[in-house]
């Protein structure tokens, strides 16, 4: 907890300036793990415009092209700062090793809003499943050449659903997640990085291995995540539709006590 965790180093650099170094060890196919990219973009927006993390209402990340390990440049634009709402755009640029041209790899749009008085007060839905004790649940193993490289950085404990490419009849799943190595603190960018850790839920509908990638990801924050940096978070995801090579999912994130924290929505490309 000295600040040497790779996420601490990366997010501190993103908050302080526009030049960052995407670390090794977070691979996901031919790209860097999308959660790490989204967390980096959010850290830069928070730092560039001195925003409060608990004001984030929603953030949408488009993965335009694969982000790679190595140098990257962040570019932030303040789209609007109103009396209560602020909207930002952050792009991640990297130089193509073959053409030498700098290209956009990811774009993130975020909306922040201060609390306001309202007559509407509807509590979020509770978990659909009874949240179990995480300790008896199996941790998804790291299998070089089979599981994504970044699985060594996160700890996933499935409780419902099946593994990818298992020919399941459902695209729903649930389980616990946390970072394998404890960071200095679980700040908002760390939480964003963690939420994307689960493999695409519709992958379990496939009967044989096929590539999948997230096209867009929207995370809606119900409250600021707080508590110990090594805590488990409960994740429930439903596949809403899957056809024509694309799938659409929505997920809810809760504390171990069942308190709602975030809603995650993805559009997923399926190459098979």
TILOKE-759111 format. One record per atom (N, C-alpha, C): residue number from 1; residue in one letter; chain; x, y, z. Coordinates in steps of 0.001 Angstrom, whole numbers. Example, Ala and Ser with C-alpha at 12.3 -4.5 7.8 and 13.67 -1.06 7.14 Angstrom:
2
k/r/c/xx/yy/zz
1/A/A/13190/-5690/7800
1/A/A/12300/-4500/7800
1/A/A/13200/-3300/7800
2/S/A/12850/-2250/7080
2/S/A/13670/-1060/7140
2/S/A/12900/30/7870
//
This chain:
272
k/r/c/xx/yy/zz
1/X/A/835/-1190/0
1/X/A/0/0/0
1/X/A/871/1242/0
2/X/A/1935/1213/-759
2/X/A/2884/2333/-787
2/X/A/2709/3193/-2013
3/X/A/1719/2873/-2821
3/X/A/1542/3628/-4051
3/X/A/2293/3020/-5219
4/X/A/2860/1806/-5033
4/X/A/3610/1149/-6101
4/X/A/2730/234/-6940
5/X/A/1480/61/-6556
5/X/A/557/-738/-7359
5/X/A/492/-106/-8745
6/X/A/533/-925/-9812
6/X/A/556/-350/-11168
6/X/A/-638/562/-11458
7/X/A/-1792/281/-10872
7/X/A/-2938/1167/-11077
7/X/A/-2739/2499/-10371
8/X/A/-2151/2471/-9167
8/X/A/-1863/3715/-8462
8/X/A/-922/4585/-9287
9/X/A/132/3972/-9799
9/X/A/1125/4714/-10586
9/X/A/481/5294/-11838
10/X/A/-290/4475/-12550
10/X/A/-916/4904/-13798
10/X/A/-1943/6002/-13558
11/X/A/-2816/5810/-12576
11/X/A/-3883/6781/-12344
11/X/A/-3339/8085/-11760
12/X/A/-2290/8015/-10940
12/X/A/-1658/9238/-10444
12/X/A/-1086/10044/-11611
13/X/A/-437/9346/-12546
13/X/A/138/10032/-13713
13/X/A/-957/10629/-14586
14/X/A/-2056/9902/-14768
14/X/A/-3155/10397/-15596
14/X/A/-3817/11612/-14964
15/X/A/-3926/11628/-13654
15/X/A/-4542/12768/-12971
15/X/A/-3653/14004/-13026
16/X/A/-2346/13787/-13092
16/X/A/-1405/14904/-13017
16/X/A/-1024/15485/-14367
17/X/A/-1163/14708/-15452
17/X/A/-700/15202/-16752
17/X/A/-1269/14401/-17902
18/X/A/-806/14692/-19091
18/X/A/-1366/14087/-20299
18/X/A/-528/12941/-20851
19/X/A/665/12720/-20310
19/X/A/1530/11649/-20804
19/X/A/1549/10505/-19790
20/X/A/1197/9292/-20242
20/X/A/1191/8135/-19354
20/X/A/1889/6959/-20035
21/X/A/2232/5977/-19249
21/X/A/2837/4739/-19737
21/X/A/1901/3594/-19378
22/X/A/1293/2974/-20378
22/X/A/389/1849/-20139
22/X/A/1238/644/-19744
23/X/A/1020/74/-18551
23/X/A/1927/-965/-18041
23/X/A/1746/-2320/-18713
24/X/A/2778/-3123/-18630
24/X/A/2731/-4500/-19096
24/X/A/1894/-5341/-18122
25/X/A/1465/-6502/-18603
25/X/A/793/-7456/-17726
25/X/A/-715/-7330/-17679
26/X/A/-1284/-6424/-18478
26/X/A/-2728/-6214/-18458
26/X/A/-3348/-6543/-19827
27/X/A/-2772/-7488/-20537
27/X/A/-3252/-7816/-21862
27/X/A/-4596/-8517/-21864
28/X/A/-5336/-8309/-22942
28/X/A/-6626/-8955/-23172
28/X/A/-6720/-9187/-24674
29/X/A/-6268/-10353/-25123
29/X/A/-6150/-10573/-26552
29/X/A/-5051/-9679/-27113
30/X/A/-5349/-8962/-28197
30/X/A/-4331/-8095/-28784
30/X/A/-4390/-6674/-28242
31/X/A/-5221/-6442/-27248
31/X/A/-5372/-5107/-26673
31/X/A/-5080/-5145/-25180
32/X/A/-4958/-3970/-24608
32/X/A/-4876/-3830/-23151
32/X/A/-6292/-3917/-22584
33/X/A/-6412/-4503/-21429
33/X/A/-7690/-4650/-20730
33/X/A/-8472/-3337/-20710
34/X/A/-9734/-3385/-21152
34/X/A/-10538/-2179/-21294
34/X/A/-10810/-1449/-20001
35/X/A/-10934/-2171/-18884
35/X/A/-11176/-1507/-17609
35/X/A/-10035/-595/-17212
36/X/A/-8806/-1043/-17482
36/X/A/-7642/-209/-17191
36/X/A/-7678/1068/-18032
37/X/A/-8057/944/-19295
37/X/A/-8146/2108/-20178
37/X/A/-9203/3081/-19671
38/X/A/-10390/2561/-19336
38/X/A/-11479/3418/-18866
38/X/A/-11110/4114/-17559
39/X/A/-10456/3400/-16656
39/X/A/-10029/4013/-15402
39/X/A/-9016/5115/-15624
40/X/A/-8116/4923/-16592
40/X/A/-7110/5936/-16917
40/X/A/-7760/7205/-17451
41/X/A/-8723/7049/-18357
41/X/A/-9420/8197/-18921
41/X/A/-10175/8955/-17840
42/X/A/-10809/8213/-16930
42/X/A/-11551/8875/-15863
42/X/A/-10623/9608/-14897
43/X/A/-9487/9009/-14573
43/X/A/-8525/9666/-13696
43/X/A/-8054/10984/-14294
44/X/A/-7874/11001/-15632
44/X/A/-7419/12226/-16286
44/X/A/-8505/13305/-16249
45/X/A/-9751/12924/-16472
45/X/A/-10840/13900/-16418
45/X/A/-10959/14501/-15022
46/X/A/-10891/13668/-13999
46/X/A/-11003/14163/-12627
46/X/A/-9887/15148/-12304
47/X/A/-8659/14813/-12741
47/X/A/-7521/15681/-12447
47/X/A/-7491/16935/-13293
48/X/A/-7838/16807/-14574
48/X/A/-7740/17941/-15490
48/X/A/-8710/19057/-15131
49/X/A/-9879/18681/-14591
49/X/A/-10904/19694/-14333
49/X/A/-11274/19793/-12858
50/X/A/-10456/19181/-11997
50/X/A/-10641/19277/-10543
50/X/A/-12070/18901/-10160
51/X/A/-12502/17732/-10618
51/X/A/-13860/17268/-10374
51/X/A/-13911/16356/-9154
52/X/A/-15071/16316/-8512
52/X/A/-15264/15450/-7353
52/X/A/-15742/14078/-7819
53/X/A/-15088/13007/-7403
53/X/A/-15479/11670/-7857
53/X/A/-16931/11320/-7550
54/X/A/-17446/11805/-6414
54/X/A/-18812/11435/-6061
54/X/A/-19859/12151/-6903
55/X/A/-19432/13057/-7789
55/X/A/-20368/13733/-8687
55/X/A/-20569/12975/-9998
56/X/A/-19773/11921/-10255
56/X/A/-19923/11190/-11510
56/X/A/-21270/10478/-11545
57/X/A/-22053/10769/-12580
57/X/A/-23349/10117/-12761
57/X/A/-23253/8989/-13793
58/X/A/-22531/9230/-14875
58/X/A/-22401/8208/-15912
58/X/A/-21182/8491/-16757
59/X/A/-20541/7427/-17217
59/X/A/-19398/7556/-18111
59/X/A/-19484/6476/-19179
60/X/A/-19289/6871/-20437
60/X/A/-19358/5946/-21568
60/X/A/-18008/5918/-22275
61/X/A/-17460/4730/-22434
61/X/A/-16172/4551/-23095
61/X/A/-16366/3790/-24390
62/X/A/-15858/4353/-25480
62/X/A/-15849/3667/-26776
62/X/A/-14432/3196/-27055
63/X/A/-14279/1910/-27296
63/X/A/-12972/1331/-27583
63/X/A/-12789/1346/-29098
64/X/A/-12191/2416/-29588
64/X/A/-12112/2684/-31022
64/X/A/-11144/1735/-31716
65/X/A/-10007/1481/-31089
65/X/A/-8971/594/-31623
65/X/A/-8195/28/-30441
66/X/A/-7478/-1078/-30618
66/X/A/-6761/-1671/-29484
66/X/A/-5733/-718/-28872
67/X/A/-5834/-531/-27566
67/X/A/-4797/193/-26828
67/X/A/-3672/-786/-26520
68/X/A/-2416/-319/-26630
68/X/A/-1260/-1179/-26442
68/X/A/-458/-733/-25224
69/X/A/389/-1607/-24728
69/X/A/1318/-1226/-23672
69/X/A/2298/-187/-24222
70/X/A/2732/714/-23353
70/X/A/3687/1725/-23767
70/X/A/3142/3124/-23635
71/X/A/3807/4115/-24253
71/X/A/3418/5512/-24103
71/X/A/2036/5787/-24691
72/X/A/1313/6686/-24044
72/X/A/15/7131/-24536
72/X/A/-166/8590/-24152
73/X/A/-952/9277/-24947
73/X/A/-1235/10696/-24672
73/X/A/-2723/10855/-24426
74/X/A/-3066/11618/-23392
74/X/A/-4448/11867/-23028
74/X/A/-4820/13303/-23379
75/X/A/-5978/13468/-23943
75/X/A/-6456/14789/-24346
75/X/A/-7856/15000/-23762
76/X/A/-8009/16011/-22920
76/X/A/-9279/16260/-22250
76/X/A/-9922/17544/-22760
77/X/A/-11232/17495/-22940
77/X/A/-12002/18663/-23365
77/X/A/-13145/18867/-22378
78/X/A/-13276/20094/-21870
78/X/A/-14409/20437/-21020
78/X/A/-15551/20858/-21943
79/X/A/-16526/19985/-22112
79/X/A/-17619/20262/-23029
79/X/A/-18571/21316/-22468
80/X/A/-18826/21233/-21181
80/X/A/-19694/22224/-20542
80/X/A/-19564/22120/-19035
81/X/A/-19503/23253/-18370
81/X/A/-19573/23297/-16912
81/X/A/-20714/24239/-16536
82/X/A/-21843/23682/-16128
82/X/A/-22988/24472/-15734
82/X/A/-23024/24691/-14236
83/X/A/-24150/25156/-13742
83/X/A/-24276/25431/-12318
83/X/A/-24276/24161/-11485
84/X/A/-24744/23052/-12077
84/X/A/-24752/21792/-11328
84/X/A/-24216/20615/-12121
85/X/A/-24199/20713/-13453
85/X/A/-23771/19591/-14290
85/X/A/-22543/19954/-15112
86/X/A/-21628/18992/-15212
86/X/A/-20406/19156/-16003
86/X/A/-20265/17953/-16920
87/X/A/-19850/18190/-18164
87/X/A/-19630/17094/-19100
87/X/A/-18246/17221/-19719
88/X/A/-17560/16085/-19825
88/X/A/-16184/16063/-20320
88/X/A/-16010/15011/-21407
89/X/A/-14935/15188/-22166
89/X/A/-14519/14198/-23155
89/X/A/-13017/13985/-22998
90/X/A/-12605/12734/-22968
90/X/A/-11180/12408/-22893
90/X/A/-10856/11388/-23974
91/X/A/-9787/11634/-24721
91/X/A/-9315/10703/-25747
91/X/A/-7942/10169/-25359
92/X/A/-7705/8913/-25690
92/X/A/-6385/8312/-25520
92/X/A/-5788/8098/-26904
93/X/A/-4609/8677/-27127
93/X/A/-3901/8592/-28408
93/X/A/-2643/7746/-28242
94/X/A/-2339/6962/-29262
94/X/A/-1061/6244/-29324
94/X/A/-537/6279/-30756
95/X/A/782/6205/-30861
95/X/A/1412/6236/-32176
95/X/A/1494/4828/-32747
96/X/A/1055/4680/-33985
96/X/A/1101/3392/-34661
96/X/A/2543/3033/-34981
97/X/A/2958/1833/-34580
97/X/A/4351/1432/-34744
97/X/A/4740/1249/-36209
98/X/A/3779/1004/-37078
98/X/A/4081/791/-38485
98/X/A/4014/2080/-39299
99/X/A/2949/2833/-39124
99/X/A/2787/4051/-39925
99/X/A/3411/5275/-39266
100/X/A/3620/5213/-37940
100/X/A/4127/6373/-37219
100/X/A/3066/7417/-36940
101/X/A/1840/7155/-37386
101/X/A/745/8108/-37200
101/X/A/121/7933/-35820
102/X/A/-198/9052/-35186
102/X/A/-863/9014/-33892
102/X/A/-2367/8869/-34119
103/X/A/-2974/7870/-33482
103/X/A/-4394/7601/-33695
103/X/A/-5124/7493/-32356
104/X/A/-6419/7779/-32392
104/X/A/-7256/7650/-31209
104/X/A/-7549/6170/-30967
105/X/A/-7318/5726/-29744
105/X/A/-7595/4338/-29396
105/X/A/-8882/4203/-28570
106/X/A/-9157/5204/-27717
106/X/A/-10360/5165/-26888
106/X/A/-10859/6582/-26638
107/X/A/-12177/6706/-26462
107/X/A/-12819/7980/-26150
107/X/A/-13785/7759/-24995
108/X/A/-13796/8695/-24057
108/X/A/-14703/8581/-22914
108/X/A/-15464/9886/-22707
109/X/A/-16778/9786/-22657
109/X/A/-17647/10904/-22328
109/X/A/-18188/10684/-20918
110/X/A/-18107/11706/-20074
110/X/A/-18559/11583/-18693
110/X/A/-19466/12736/-18323
111/X/A/-20469/12437/-17503
111/X/A/-21401/13444/-17009
111/X/A/-21354/13448/-15489
112/X/A/-21119/14626/-14927
112/X/A/-21051/14815/-13479
112/X/A/-22179/15752/-13064
113/X/A/-22786/15480/-11936
113/X/A/-23869/16334/-11485
113/X/A/-23907/16438/-9970
114/X/A/-24037/17661/-9474
114/X/A/-24171/17877/-8038
114/X/A/-25563/17427/-7587
115/X/A/-25668/17020/-6327
115/X/A/-26974/16651/-5781
115/X/A/-27930/17834/-5887
116/X/A/-29200/17534/-6119
116/X/A/-30219/18574/-6177
116/X/A/-31485/18067/-5483
117/X/A/-32292/18996/-4995
117/X/A/-33542/18618/-4349
117/X/A/-34513/18065/-5380
118/X/A/-35243/17013/-4987
118/X/A/-36204/16404/-5892
118/X/A/-37277/15688/-5086
119/X/A/-38491/15688/-5610
119/X/A/-39590/14962/-4965
119/X/A/-39562/13483/-5317
120/X/A/-38711/13101/-6279
120/X/A/-38617/11710/-6713
120/X/A/-37535/10998/-5913
121/X/A/-37889/9893/-5289
121/X/A/-36927/9133/-4485
121/X/A/-37276/7652/-4579
122/X/A/-36715/6984/-5578
122/X/A/-36976/5575/-5824
122/X/A/-35715/4782/-5534
123/X/A/-35777/3878/-4592
123/X/A/-34605/3098/-4201
123/X/A/-34217/2125/-5305
124/X/A/-32920/1916/-5543
124/X/A/-32482/925/-6541
124/X/A/-32944/-468/-6164
125/X/A/-33082/-1314/-7163
125/X/A/-33512/-2695/-6923
125/X/A/-32437/-3454/-6148
126/X/A/-32824/-4351/-5265
126/X/A/-31847/-5163/-4523
126/X/A/-31291/-6265/-5400
127/X/A/-30275/-6985/-4945
127/X/A/-29753/-8123/-5730
127/X/A/-30838/-9161/-5984
128/X/A/-30779/-9790/-7154
128/X/A/-31730/-10855/-7484
128/X/A/-31362/-12151/-6775
129/X/A/-30064/-12337/-6549
129/X/A/-29581/-13550/-5898
129/X/A/-29256/-13269/-4428
130/X/A/-29352/-14293/-3625
130/X/A/-28839/-14200/-2260
130/X/A/-27312/-14155/-2328
131/X/A/-26711/-13152/-1721
131/X/A/-25258/-12991/-1812
131/X/A/-24588/-13962/-842
132/X/A/-23773/-14889/-1363
132/X/A/-23150/-15900/-506
132/X/A/-21851/-15394/123
133/X/A/-21255/-16247/920
133/X/A/-19908/-15996/1436
133/X/A/-18926/-16236/280
134/X/A/-18036/-15292/-15
134/X/A/-17141/-15499/-1158
134/X/A/-16078/-16559/-941
135/X/A/-15665/-16798/295
135/X/A/-14497/-17638/555
135/X/A/-14610/-19064/1
136/X/A/-15763/-19738/107
136/X/A/-15820/-21108/-439
136/X/A/-15869/-21160/-1963
137/X/A/-16121/-20048/-2631
137/X/A/-16261/-20056/-4077
137/X/A/-14899/-20160/-4764
138/X/A/-14863/-20880/-5857
138/X/A/-13632/-21063/-6619
138/X/A/-13195/-19747/-7260
139/X/A/-11896/-19472/-7204
139/X/A/-11312/-18341/-7919
139/X/A/-10996/-18794/-9342
140/X/A/-11406/-17996/-10335
140/X/A/-11105/-18350/-11726
140/X/A/-9591/-18445/-11885
141/X/A/-9071/-19585/-12320
141/X/A/-7622/-19756/-12404
141/X/A/-7015/-18980/-13567
142/X/A/-5740/-18688/-13428
142/X/A/-4982/-18064/-14507
142/X/A/-4312/-19171/-15307
143/X/A/-4689/-19296/-16580
143/X/A/-4141/-20342/-17437
143/X/A/-3469/-19658/-18623
144/X/A/-2138/-19569/-18608
144/X/A/-1436/-18888/-19709
144/X/A/-1834/-19440/-21069
145/X/A/-2114/-18535/-21983
145/X/A/-2516/-18930/-23322
145/X/A/-3991/-19239/-23459
146/X/A/-4697/-19330/-22334
146/X/A/-6133/-19622/-22356
146/X/A/-6926/-18435/-21801
147/X/A/-6650/-18054/-20571
147/X/A/-7345/-16914/-19972
147/X/A/-6600/-15618/-20310
148/X/A/-7301/-14472/-20320
148/X/A/-6616/-13206/-20585
148/X/A/-5488/-12951/-19587
149/X/A/-4451/-12283/-20042
149/X/A/-3290/-12003/-19201
149/X/A/-3681/-11251/-17935
150/X/A/-4624/-10316/-18044
150/X/A/-4952/-9466/-16901
150/X/A/-5686/-10221/-15790
151/X/A/-6090/-11473/-16047
151/X/A/-6752/-12255/-14998
151/X/A/-5832/-12461/-13789
152/X/A/-4523/-12311/-13981
152/X/A/-3604/-12388/-12850
152/X/A/-3738/-11163/-11943
153/X/A/-4383/-10111/-12449
153/X/A/-4507/-8855/-11705
153/X/A/-5827/-8724/-10973
154/X/A/-6788/-9588/-11308
154/X/A/-8107/-9528/-10682
154/X/A/-8471/-10904/-10149
155/X/A/-9381/-10915/-9199
155/X/A/-9837/-12168/-8609
155/X/A/-11341/-12276/-8832
156/X/A/-11749/-13244/-9624
156/X/A/-13157/-13464/-9927
156/X/A/-13609/-14775/-9287
157/X/A/-14757/-14730/-8614
157/X/A/-15315/-15916/-7967
157/X/A/-16752/-16108/-8466
158/X/A/-16957/-16913/-9507
158/X/A/-18314/-17106/-10032
158/X/A/-19205/-17842/-9031
159/X/A/-20476/-17404/-8987
159/X/A/-21466/-18078/-8143
159/X/A/-22634/-18605/-8975
160/X/A/-22923/-17972/-10110
160/X/A/-23999/-18393/-11000
160/X/A/-23526/-18238/-12443
161/X/A/-24077/-19037/-13346
161/X/A/-23671/-18978/-14742
161/X/A/-22597/-20001/-15053
162/X/A/-22124/-19971/-16303
162/X/A/-21138/-20937/-16749
162/X/A/-19985/-20223/-17419
163/X/A/-18944/-20970/-17737
163/X/A/-17752/-20402/-18351
163/X/A/-18006/-20103/-19829
164/X/A/-17203/-19194/-20414
164/X/A/-17345/-18905/-21847
164/X/A/-17189/-20167/-22690
165/X/A/-17904/-20195/-23803
165/X/A/-17829/-21247/-24825
165/X/A/-18327/-22599/-24302
166/X/A/-19240/-22557/-23325
166/X/A/-19734/-23795/-22727
166/X/A/-21084/-24220/-23280
167/X/A/-21651/-23460/-24236
167/X/A/-22933/-23825/-24815
167/X/A/-24092/-23683/-23855
168/X/A/-24028/-22715/-22984
168/X/A/-25094/-22496/-22016
168/X/A/-26364/-22030/-22723
169/X/A/-27500/-22205/-22059
169/X/A/-28773/-21714/-22590
169/X/A/-29120/-20344/-22026
170/X/A/-28287/-19796/-21170
170/X/A/-28517/-18476/-20607
170/X/A/-27253/-17635/-20727
171/X/A/-27441/-16329/-20891
171/X/A/-26298/-15415/-20932
171/X/A/-26172/-14605/-19666
172/X/A/-26678/-15153/-18552
172/X/A/-26643/-14432/-17276
172/X/A/-25605/-15068/-16355
173/X/A/-25038/-14263/-15458
173/X/A/-24073/-14785/-14514
173/X/A/-23970/-13845/-13318
174/X/A/-23354/-14330/-12244
174/X/A/-23153/-13516/-11043
174/X/A/-21965/-14057/-10269
175/X/A/-21331/-13184/-9492
175/X/A/-20200/-13594/-8673
175/X/A/-19506/-12408/-8038
176/X/A/-18399/-12695/-7369
176/X/A/-17612/-11673/-6680
176/X/A/-16399/-11269/-7506
177/X/A/-15921/-10059/-7266
177/X/A/-14701/-9579/-7913
177/X/A/-13942/-8671/-6956
178/X/A/-12627/-8674/-7093
178/X/A/-11758/-7730/-6400
178/X/A/-10393/-7763/-7060
179/X/A/-9561/-6771/-6757
179/X/A/-8204/-6738/-7281
179/X/A/-7336/-7734/-6530
180/X/A/-6478/-8441/-7239
180/X/A/-5616/-9435/-6603
180/X/A/-4621/-8780/-5659
181/X/A/-3979/-7733/-6123
181/X/A/-3044/-6976/-5296
181/X/A/-3749/-5713/-4816
182/X/A/-3675/-5446/-3527
182/X/A/-4411/-4330/-2941
182/X/A/-3749/-3002/-3281
183/X/A/-4487/-2073/-3901
183/X/A/-3918/-751/-4192
183/X/A/-3892/121/-2945
184/X/A/-3381/1309/-3105
184/X/A/-3299/2263/-1992
184/X/A/-4685/2546/-1402
185/X/A/-5654/2710/-2265
185/X/A/-7049/2907/-1884
185/X/A/-7898/2563/-3094
186/X/A/-9159/2245/-2869
186/X/A/-10036/1952/-3988
186/X/A/-10739/3252/-4390
187/X/A/-10029/4068/-5154
187/X/A/-10602/5307/-5660
187/X/A/-11512/4996/-6846
188/X/A/-12238/6009/-7317
188/X/A/-13180/5810/-8416
188/X/A/-12531/5167/-9642
189/X/A/-11353/5622/-10127
189/X/A/-10756/4966/-11299
189/X/A/-10441/3491/-11063
190/X/A/-10049/3127/-9842
190/X/A/-9793/1715/-9530
190/X/A/-11086/902/-9645
191/X/A/-12170/1455/-9112
191/X/A/-13454/768/-9173
191/X/A/-13878/575/-10623
192/X/A/-13733/1616/-11439
192/X/A/-14073/1516/-12856
192/X/A/-13247/420/-13521
193/X/A/-11959/379/-13202
193/X/A/-11084/-643/-13783
193/X/A/-11526/-2049/-13396
194/X/A/-12021/-2210/-12162
194/X/A/-12398/-3531/-11678
194/X/A/-13705/-4023/-12291
195/X/A/-14681/-3132/-12464
195/X/A/-16022/-3547/-12883
195/X/A/-16008/-4235/-14240
196/X/A/-15071/-3900/-15093
196/X/A/-15017/-4463/-16448
196/X/A/-14333/-5831/-16493
197/X/A/-13989/-6389/-15342
197/X/A/-13141/-7580/-15315
197/X/A/-13826/-8848/-15819
198/X/A/-15139/-8947/-15667
198/X/A/-15808/-10188/-16042
198/X/A/-15800/-10399/-17554
199/X/A/-15623/-11632/-18004
199/X/A/-15698/-11894/-19446
199/X/A/-17112/-11602/-19933
200/X/A/-17286/-11254/-21220
200/X/A/-18623/-10965/-21734
200/X/A/-19589/-12110/-21442
201/X/A/-20684/-11791/-20782
201/X/A/-21634/-12823/-20360
201/X/A/-22189/-13650/-21509
202/X/A/-22465/-13062/-22688
202/X/A/-22997/-13895/-23785
202/X/A/-22008/-14906/-24324
203/X/A/-20742/-14809/-23923
203/X/A/-19752/-15775/-24381
203/X/A/-20064/-17191/-23966
204/X/A/-20828/-17340/-22861
204/X/A/-21160/-18696/-22415
204/X/A/-22206/-19358/-23321
205/X/A/-22849/-18577/-24198
205/X/A/-23797/-19142/-25158
205/X/A/-23086/-19850/-26310
206/X/A/-21816/-19479/-26543
206/X/A/-21051/-20070/-27627
206/X/A/-20656/-21510/-27293
207/X/A/-20542/-22346/-28323
207/X/A/-20165/-23750/-28117
207/X/A/-18688/-24003/-28417
208/X/A/-18018/-23011/-28998
208/X/A/-16590/-23152/-29282
208/X/A/-15945/-21769/-29156
209/X/A/-14639/-21709/-28921
209/X/A/-13967/-20420/-28718
209/X/A/-14141/-19479/-29904
210/X/A/-14374/-18219/-29607
210/X/A/-14487/-17165/-30612
210/X/A/-14095/-15855/-29961
211/X/A/-13561/-14957/-30756
211/X/A/-13155/-13656/-30225
211/X/A/-14377/-12814/-29888
212/X/A/-14260/-12021/-28827
212/X/A/-15293/-11083/-28415
212/X/A/-14600/-9804/-27965
213/X/A/-15248/-8679/-28152
213/X/A/-14683/-7420/-27681
213/X/A/-15800/-6444/-27373
214/X/A/-15551/-5574/-26391
214/X/A/-16533/-4557/-26031
214/X/A/-16431/-3389/-26997
215/X/A/-17556/-3024/-27576
215/X/A/-17615/-1895/-28492
215/X/A/-17824/-596/-27711
216/X/A/-18843/-580/-26860
216/X/A/-19075/561/-25971
216/X/A/-19430/54/-24581
217/X/A/-19078/851/-23580
217/X/A/-19361/489/-22190
217/X/A/-19806/1738/-21444
218/X/A/-20986/1660/-20841
218/X/A/-21502/2759/-20033
218/X/A/-21621/2306/-18593
219/X/A/-21049/3079/-17691
219/X/A/-21128/2797/-16266
219/X/A/-21882/3937/-15603
220/X/A/-22979/3617/-14940
220/X/A/-23802/4602/-14239
220/X/A/-23585/4424/-12742
221/X/A/-23177/5490/-12084
221/X/A/-22846/5415/-10667
221/X/A/-24065/5791/-9812
222/X/A/-24431/4895/-8903
222/X/A/-25520/5156/-7969
222/X/A/-25010/5796/-6688
223/X/A/-23761/5509/-6357
223/X/A/-23111/6110/-5199
223/X/A/-21614/5938/-5359
224/X/A/-20841/6713/-4623
224/X/A/-19383/6581/-4695
224/X/A/-18946/5324/-3957
225/X/A/-18171/4441/-4593
225/X/A/-17681/3253/-3886
225/X/A/-16738/3632/-2759
226/X/A/-16964/3061/-1601
226/X/A/-16134/3335/-436
226/X/A/-15799/2021/253
227/X/A/-14926/2087/1247
227/X/A/-14591/908/2024
227/X/A/-13192/409/1726
228/X/A/-12823/-733/2304
228/X/A/-11480/-1279/2145
228/X/A/-11135/-1542/685
229/X/A/-9871/-1334/349
229/X/A/-9423/-1514/-1035
229/X/A/-9422/-2981/-1455
230/X/A/-9433/-3903/-491
230/X/A/-9378/-5327/-827
230/X/A/-10737/-6009/-705
231/X/A/-11803/-5247/-615
231/X/A/-13123/-5847/-419
231/X/A/-13638/-6517/-1688
232/X/A/-14543/-7476/-1496
232/X/A/-15229/-8123/-2598
232/X/A/-16439/-7280/-3008
233/X/A/-16732/-7301/-4327
233/X/A/-17915/-6640/-4870
233/X/A/-18756/-7683/-5587
234/X/A/-20069/-7634/-5393
234/X/A/-20986/-8597/-5989
234/X/A/-21474/-8060/-7328
235/X/A/-21419/-8914/-8360
235/X/A/-21709/-8516/-9738
235/X/A/-22755/-9445/-10313
236/X/A/-23868/-8880/-10832
236/X/A/-24914/-9651/-11482
236/X/A/-25134/-9086/-12886
237/X/A/-25049/-9935/-13906
237/X/A/-25173/-9456/-15288
237/X/A/-26201/-10294/-16054
238/X/A/-27029/-9609/-16852
238/X/A/-28013/-10246/-17719
238/X/A/-27693/-9910/-19169
239/X/A/-27852/-10883/-20054
239/X/A/-27749/-10631/-21490
239/X/A/-29148/-10324/-22011
240/X/A/-29342/-9110/-22506
240/X/A/-30658/-8665/-22956
240/X/A/-30987/-9158/-24359
241/X/A/-29975/-9209/-25223
241/X/A/-30184/-9653/-26598
241/X/A/-28838/-10014/-27208
242/X/A/-28854/-10912/-28182
242/X/A/-27629/-11291/-28901
242/X/A/-28026/-11758/-30296
243/X/A/-27612/-11008/-31320
243/X/A/-27937/-11374/-32691
243/X/A/-27066/-10559/-33646
244/X/A/-26898/-11078/-34864
244/X/A/-26155/-10393/-35928
244/X/A/-24722/-10026/-35526
245/X/A/-24129/-10828/-34658
245/X/A/-22743/-10596/-34275
245/X/A/-22546/-9592/-33160
246/X/A/-23645/-9173/-32503
246/X/A/-23544/-8224/-31391
246/X/A/-24413/-8710/-30242
247/X/A/-24038/-8320/-29036
247/X/A/-24822/-8653/-27855
247/X/A/-24928/-7426/-26958
248/X/A/-25983/-7399/-26143
248/X/A/-26251/-6257/-25279
248/X/A/-26503/-6780/-23867
249/X/A/-25775/-6244/-22909
249/X/A/-25890/-6712/-21534
249/X/A/-26072/-5541/-20576
250/X/A/-26651/-5847/-19418
250/X/A/-26662/-4871/-18330
250/X/A/-26345/-5614/-17035
251/X/A/-25628/-4941/-16161
251/X/A/-25183/-5558/-14912
251/X/A/-25362/-4575/-13757
252/X/A/-25477/-5125/-12559
252/X/A/-25552/-4324/-11344
252/X/A/-24410/-4746/-10422
253/X/A/-23830/-3763/-9750
253/X/A/-22741/-4004/-8809
253/X/A/-23221/-3615/-7414
254/X/A/-22970/-4509/-6448
254/X/A/-23394/-4302/-5063
254/X/A/-22216/-4525/-4115
255/X/A/-22331/-3998/-2916
255/X/A/-21408/-4362/-1851
255/X/A/-21768/-5773/-1376
256/X/A/-20940/-6357/-537
256/X/A/-21242/-7673/23
256/X/A/-22528/-7649/834
257/X/A/-22887/-6468/1347
257/X/A/-24109/-6327/2139
257/X/A/-25339/-6085/1273
258/X/A/-25160/-6032/-49
258/X/A/-26294/-5855/-935
258/X/A/-26653/-4421/-1243
259/X/A/-25782/-3463/-904
259/X/A/-26049/-2065/-1203
259/X/A/-25702/-1784/-2667
260/X/A/-26628/-1232/-3468
260/X/A/-26354/-962/-4885
260/X/A/-25298/133/-5052
261/X/A/-24388/-63/-6000
261/X/A/-23302/892/-6227
261/X/A/-23305/1410/-7666
262/X/A/-23520/534/-8649
262/X/A/-23392/960/-10044
262/X/A/-24199/56/-10962
263/X/A/-24481/582/-12160
263/X/A/-25114/-173/-13234
263/X/A/-24173/-114/-14436
264/X/A/-23902/-1275/-15030
264/X/A/-22973/-1370/-16139
264/X/A/-23685/-1902/-17375
265/X/A/-23536/-1199/-18520
265/X/A/-24208/-1623/-19751
265/X/A/-23137/-1724/-20851
266/X/A/-23210/-2811/-21627
266/X/A/-22211/-3026/-22685
266/X/A/-22846/-3436/-23992
267/X/A/-22248/-2983/-25088
267/X/A/-22497/-3516/-26418
267/X/A/-21259/-4302/-26810
268/X/A/-21427/-5555/-27131
268/X/A/-20315/-6489/-27319
268/X/A/-20326/-7021/-28746
269/X/A/-19163/-7039/-29374
269/X/A/-19000/-7626/-30699
269/X/A/-18577/-9093/-30525
270/X/A/-19256/-9983/-31223
270/X/A/-18956/-11426/-31145
270/X/A/-18530/-11889/-32544
271/X/A/-17313/-12387/-32638
271/X/A/-16769/-12837/-33925
271/X/A/-16922/-14350/-34059
272/X/A/-18165/-14824/-33936
272/X/A/-18394/-16247/-34056
272/X/A/-19816/-16602/-33722
//
